Amino acid sequence: MDTAVVILNWNGRRWLEQFLPRVVANTGSDARVIVADNGSTDDSLDWLRRNAPQAEVIAMPANTGFAGGYNAALKQVQAKYYVLLNSDVEVPPGWAAALRTHLEARPDMAACQPKVLSHRNPNTFEHAGAAGGFIDRNGYPFCRGRIFELTEEDHGQYNDDRDVFWATGACLMVRAEAFHGAGGFDEALFAHMEEIDLCWTLRRQGWRIGYTSAVAVHHVGGGALGYGDPRKTYLNFRNSLAVLTKHLNSRWIYARIVHRLTLDVFAALKFLAEGHAAHAWQVGRAHRRFLRWMPRLVRERGRLRRAERNPDLTGMYHRSIAYDRYILGWRRFTDLDPAAFNQPARRTR
């Protein structure tokens, strides 16, 4: 088959038990289903051998995160299209074929995602991906259907096919040639925002990134690392700064980074005011790690700029999503200024 569904698992036996049988049944002959085990210490591998003979298994010796785990697994998978699927996602019949059809009709599109709804609240968009991702001028990601912690109910307002800035790694179909041509995921990120980094790299190589509502999946979210876990806060803030530094095209990049660090301080103060001291501490920890990473990030920034080919740099939100959300009180994607998406990014050398 030309399509491989690859589920990265780490100590997620309960999610495999709950969701894998339906993934296998609803994928059918449309794709191979592969579980790549990322050094689990629970009984995931034993359960797979006993209960999921239809799924191929790649067993890796250690947990190298979402980024490293997928990089290692996909080097062992021969396919034209990969589907990266979280283990806590419920999929409908025909879902893989519909995503493949979407990409095949758009040869200049590297990757696409479906509509992602909450498994717990099926009529509400899920935090990780919703109806396609965007990013603001300060590097803060958001989605159609989700701005920071606010998720919208699905009333069909995003029932369309369109280009987006990034597509979620919770359910991502990507051309194998594009994934490997971009160098795969940045393994230093370990987990969180690695798909945004990948999509930004692909856009700089001239590829498009898409969303289609022809498929809707339901995602539990936080299967490996819960949304309330302070470690998630650390990874999100650290990786967001790293991705911004690598990719933002501006002669004022360092001023932008200082501005972003200042905004993060306000985010930490908000955590403190809400009684989440552990999360506030993780913001500071993320900043310290980011500053130690700066020499490497500057080198990577130069390499990416030299490797650009016909970059598509449109689609960034040229406003502050934090200002729009917390000062202006805009709560939905449709509240945002549409003109702010239409400005092409300035190219400066």
N, C-alpha and C positions, 0 to 999 in steps of 0.2 A: 504494500500500500504506500501511497505517497504522503500520508499524514500519520503523525505519531502524537498521541496524547501522553504527555509525560507529567506524572504527579510526583512532586518532591515530598518525601515523608521524613519527619523526624519525631520519633516517639508519639506518633499519631494513630496508633492502632484503633482507638475509638472512632476516629473520623473515617478511617478506611472501612471499618465494619459498617458504619452508618451510610456512607456515600458511594464507596467503590462499586458495589453490585449494580447500582443504578447507572453509574458512569459506563460500565461495561455493557449493560443491556441497552442503554439509549445511544451508545456509539455504534454498536453493531459492527457491520463490515465497513463502516466509513473510515475507520482508523485503527491502528494498533493502540493498545492501552498498556502503558509501561509505568511501573512504580519504581522510582529511584530512591532508594533508602539512604538517608544521609547520616549513617553511623548511629542508628537508633539503639537505645539501651533497653527499650521495652520489648515486648514480644511481637512487634510488627512483622518481622520476617517469618517467624513461625506461623503467624496467623495467615499471611499471604500464601505460604506454601500449602497450608491445609485447606484454605477457603476460597482462594482466588486463582485457580489454575489458568483462567483465561487471560490474566494479566502477566506480562513479562516483568521480570524483576532485575534491577541493577542494584547490587549491594556495594555501597562505598564504605570505606573503613572508618571515617570520622566525619563529624559535623563541621562543614566548612561554610555554613550559612546558605541563604537562598542563592546568592550570587555564585559562590564557589561550587555549591552542590549542582546547580543547573549547568554550569560550565563543564564540570566533569562528566555529568550524565549525557549531555547532548553531543559530546565528542564521540560517544559510543552508539549514537542513534543515527541511522541512515534514513533520511526522509526529505521530501521537498518542503513540507510544512511541519512545524512543531506547534503543538498547543501546550502551553504551560498552564497547568490547572492546579489550584490549591486543593488539598485533600478534603476541605470542608465546603465544597461547592456541589450543589444539586443541579443537574443538567437535564434538559428536556429531550425527547426523541428528535433525532436528526440535527442536533445542534452543531456537531463538528462539520457535517457536510454544508450547512448553511454558512458557517464562517469561511470555509474554503471557497465556496461559490463567490462570496463577497470579495475575497482577495484575487481570485482568478479573473474577475471582471475588471480589476484595476492593477495592471502589471507594474505600475509605478508606486504601488502601496506596499510597504514592508510588513506592516502588522496591523491587526485590528482587534477590537474587543466587542463583546456583546453588551446588552443592558445588564447591569448587575444590581439585583434587588436583595433585600435583607431576608435571610432564612427565617429569622424570628418574627419579622413584621413584613410579610410578603408584598404588601402594597407600598412599601417604603424603599427608597434607594439605599444601597449599602455604601458605607463609607469608602471602601477601597474600590474606586473606579466609577461607580454610579453610571452616568451616561456619557462617559468620556472625560479625560483630564485636560486641565490647562495649568498655567503657571503665571504668576505675576512678576513684575519687574524686580521684586526683591527675592525671588526664588521660592515663594510660598505656593505649594500646589493646592488646587481645588478642582472641583468637578461640576459638570452640569448635573444638578441634583444634590450637590453637597458642597457647602462652604464652611470650612473649619469643622466644628462639631455638629453643625445643623444639616440634617438630611431631609429632603423633600418627599412628600408622598408622590407616587407615580399616578398621574392622571392622563398619561399619553402625551404629555407636553414635549417629550423627547423621542417620540416615535418617528425616527428619521434615520437616514444614513448621512454621515458627514465626516469631514476631517476634524481631528482633534490634535492637541499638542502632544499628549502622551496617552497611552493605553495601559490599563491595569495589568499587573503581573498575576492577579488572582485568576484570570482567564484570558490568556493572550495567545492568539495565533500569529506566528511570525514565520516569514520565509527563512529557511535554513541558510540560504546564501547571504541574506541580509544580516542575520544574527552573527554568523561567523565572520562576515566581512567587516562588521563593526567591532570585532574582537570580543564578542560576548559581553557578559556583565563585568563591571569593575569589582573584583573580588574584595578589595579593601573596604567597600561599603558593607559587606557581610549580609545585611538584610535591610530592607526599607529604602525606597527611592531608587533602587537599582534599575527598575524598569523605566523611570523617568530619565535617568542618565542614558540608558540605552536608546530610548526614543529620540532624545535630543541629538545623540550622535548620529542616528539614522537620518534625521531631518537635515543635519549638516552635510550628509552625503547625498542629499537630493531625494530621499525617499519621502513618501507620505505616510501618515498614521491615521487609522480610521476607526469609526464606531458604527455599528449597525444594530438597530432595534429588531431586526428579523429574528434574533435569538435573545431570550431572557434567561439568565441563570440566577440561582439563589445562593448567597454566600453567608455563612455563619460569621466569619471575620474573627481575627485574633486567635486562630486555631493553635498556632505555635507560640505566640506571644500576645497576651491579651491587651485590648485597647487601653486598659487602665494601668498597665505595667510601666513603672518608671523607666525601665530599659528601653521601651519603645520610644519614649520621649527623647532619651539620649540619642538613639539611632536616627530618629527623624530630624532633630535639630542639627546634629553633626553632618549627616549626609546631605541635607538640604544646602548647607553652606558649601560643602564640597562640590556639589553639582553646579551650583551657581558660579563658583570660582572657575570651574573647568570650562563652562560654556558661554557665559554672558558676553556678548560682543559690545564692549563699550570702552572708550578711552578712560572712563571714570570708574573702572571696575573696582579699584581699591576704595574709593569713596563710597561706592555702592555696598561693599562688604562692611565697612564701618557703620553705614546706615542700617544694614540688616542686623548687625550685632547689637545695635542700640534697640531696635525693635524687639529682639529676643530678650533683652533685659526687661522690657515691659511685660513680655509674656511670662517671664519668671516671677515678676511681681504679682501678676494676675494669679499664677499658681499659688503663691504664698497667701494672697488675700482669700483664696478659696479653700485654704487649709491643706494644700497639697505640697508640703515642703519638700518631699522626696523628688517630685517632678521639677521643682525650681532648682534643686541641687543638680539634677541631671542636665539642665540647660547650661549651667556653668561648666560642668564636666565636658559637655559636648564642645563648648567654645575652646577649652584648653586643648582638647585633642585636635580640633580643627586647626588651631594656630601651629601646632607641631607638624601638621600635614602640609602646611603652606608650601614649602619648597617643592615637594612632590607634585602638588596640584598645579603650581606654576609651570613646571616642566610638562605635565600632561596637557595643560592648556595650550602650550606652544605646539605640541605634537598634533593635537586635534585641529588647530588652525591650519597647519601645513597640509593636513590630509583632507581638507574640505573639498568636495566636488559638487558644484551646482547646488549650494545649500538653500533649503527652504526655511527661511528665518521669520516668516510671518506667523501670526497666531498667538504670540505672547500677549498677555493682558498688561497694557502699558499704564496701569494704575496700581495703587497699593490695595490689595484685597483686604488687608487688615484694617486700613482706614475705612474702606467701604463697609465692612462688616461691623466694626466696633464703634466707629464715630458716626457714620451716616445711617447705620442700622439696616443696611441692605441684607436680606436673609436668603434670597433665592438667586439662582443664576440669571433668571430673566430680569432681575432688578439691576444687573450690572450694565455699565455703559457700553453698548455694542460698538461704538466708534473706537473704543480703546483696544479692540482686538484687530482692527484693520490697519494699524500703523506698522509698516515694515520695520524690522529691527535695524538699527543703524550699523553699518559695517565700518569699522575703523581698524586701522593697522598701526 
